[in-house]
Structures are given as C-alpha cells and as structure tokens.
Amino acid sequence: MSDIRLSRTHNLTPEQQEEALSALIEYLVNTLGATIEQSEGRVAFAGAGYKGQVSFDHLTVEGDLRLSMMMKPLKAVISREIGKVLDQYLGVT
C-alpha cells in the first residue's frame, strides 16, 4: 500500500520518456543515494526512509512511494514537491 500515489497524463515521445527516467535515476542515485532497479518504462528505487516506483506508458506516468515511520510526518510536503516537479517536467500548468 502506497503512502503517496501520483498519476499524470503526458504527451512525451518514447525518447522523452527515456530521458525523463534517466534524469530521475540520476537524481535518485546522486542526490538521494537510492538503489535502482530498472526495466523498460519502469524504475523501482529504495533509500533511507523510502521506497517506490515510477512507470511510463504511452499516455500516463504513475508513481508510488512508501515512507518509513520517520518520514510519514513529511508526507504532505513530499507529495506537494513531487507533484510540482512532475507537473513542471510534463508541461502541466
């Protein structure tokens, strides 16, 4: 069961989807120190206090995030920030 679940429609080409996943992986690994498991159109990740996954299909991007007990008080802030970045990257106004 997810603590945070986000879903957005998009108009990204397959190449843009791959670029987005690559940028996400770079951020997760280099900034948050996450471990990554990648398959086509999907990235699963885990780090200190969280684990989740992000997946693209031809119309939507979906993400699920589970938070540790220590991170749960930050759920609203984390959800809002992820949503803002996702909307910005996907061109949602």
N, C-alpha and C positions, 0 to 999 in steps of 0.2 A: 504494500500500500504506500502510495506516494504522499509526501508532505506537501510538495509543490508539483503541480502539473500545469504545463503551458502548451497551448496549441495555437498556431497561426497558419493562415493560408499564405502562399507566396507565388511569385512569378519568376523564380530563378530558373535558369537553364541548368542542365546537369553539371556543366562545368562550374557554374557559380555555386551550386550546392556543394561540390567537392572543395572549392575554395573556402566556403563558409565552414565546413567541417575541419579543414586543415587549420584555419585560424582558431577555431575552438580548441582543437587539440594543442596547438602551440600555447594558447593561454592557460589551459588546464595544467599542462606539464610544467611550463616555465614560470608561471605566476603562482599557481596553487599547489604545485608538486604532486599532481594526481597521477595515478597509474591509469593506463588506457588500454582498452580492447576495441579494435576497430574492425568492422565488416562493411560491406558495401552499403552506403547510405545510413550507417548507424555507428555511433560511438558510445561505448559504456565507459564510465570513469568512476574512480573512487579516490578519496583523500581523507585527511584528518577531519572527521566530523561530518562527512557527506559521501553519498554515492548516488549515481544516477545514469541516465542515458538520454541521448538525443538522436532522433531519426528524421530523415527526409524521405518523402515520396514526391511524386510529380506535382502535387498540389499543396501539401502541408509539411510543416515542421512541428514535431512534438517533442516535448521534454518532460522527464520525470526526475524528481530529486527527493532523496530521503535524507533527513537531517538527524544527527545524533541528538541526544537529550540536551547537551550543552549548546547546540546550535538552534534548537527549536524556538527559543525566545527571539531570535533574529529572523524568523520565517517571513514576516511581512516585509521587512527591509530587503531581504534576499530576493523574494518574489518580485517586488517592485523593480529592483535594479535589473534583474534578468529580463523582465518584460520590456523595460525601456531600451536596453541594448538590442534585444531581439527585434523590436519594432523599428529601431533606427537602422539596423542592418538589412531588414527586409523592406524598408522604404514605406512603412506604415506611418501615417500622420495622425 
